[in-house]
């Protein structure tokens, strides 16, 4: 699995969890004091997020960081 695949996998996990919670990208962004475009880029796999950013996203979604980072190889 290469770097781009990993970023897309993380983004898909964020999108699925957000969708399961029934919240918009804007709502998640508001919860973690970010903008909607930032959440969109994360979910699309178009950014390489920092550890702190991922911690904030996990908190905003009410999940553990390990849940977002678990990758099936």
Residue, then its C-alpha position, 0 to 999 in steps of 0.5 A: x500500500x503506497x502513501x496515496x492509498x493510505x491517505x485515501x483510506x483514512x479519508x474514506x474512514x473519516x467520511x464514513x464515520x461522519x456520514x454514519x453520525x449524520x453530520x455534514x463536513x461543515x458540522x465536523x469542521x465547526x466541531x474542530x475549529x477548521x473549515x469545510x474545505x479542509x475536511x473535504x481535502x482530508x476525505x478526498x485523500x488530498x492532504x497529508x494531515x498532521x498527527x494533531x489534526x487527526x487527533x482533532x478529527x477523531x475527537x470531533x467524530x467521537x472515535x479513537x485515533x487508532x480507529x482512523x489509522x487501522x489499515x487493512x493490508 
